[in-house]
Amino acid sequence: ETGSEDIDILPNGLAFVSSGLKYPGIKPPAPDKPGEIFLMDLNEDNPRAVELRISRGFDLASFNPHGISTYID
């Protein structure tokens, strides 16, 4: 609904998408909605974005993701 800000695709075809960035001075389409992280499996015939649940105790109200990257160990 508010669009994606960034995407990082792992070698196995899983894609993490950050969404909900709010820039100072620019009216966001959903000002009261916190940011989100979605997961897509690009190996599927019809991939769809699934919202990842964020752990309890995280300040979700102020979550404003700008960019995303992954680390593979």
Secondary structure, DSSP 8 states (H G I E B T S, - for coil): ---EEEEEE-TTSEEEEEE----TTS--SSTTS--EEEEEETTSSS---EE----TTS-GGG-----------
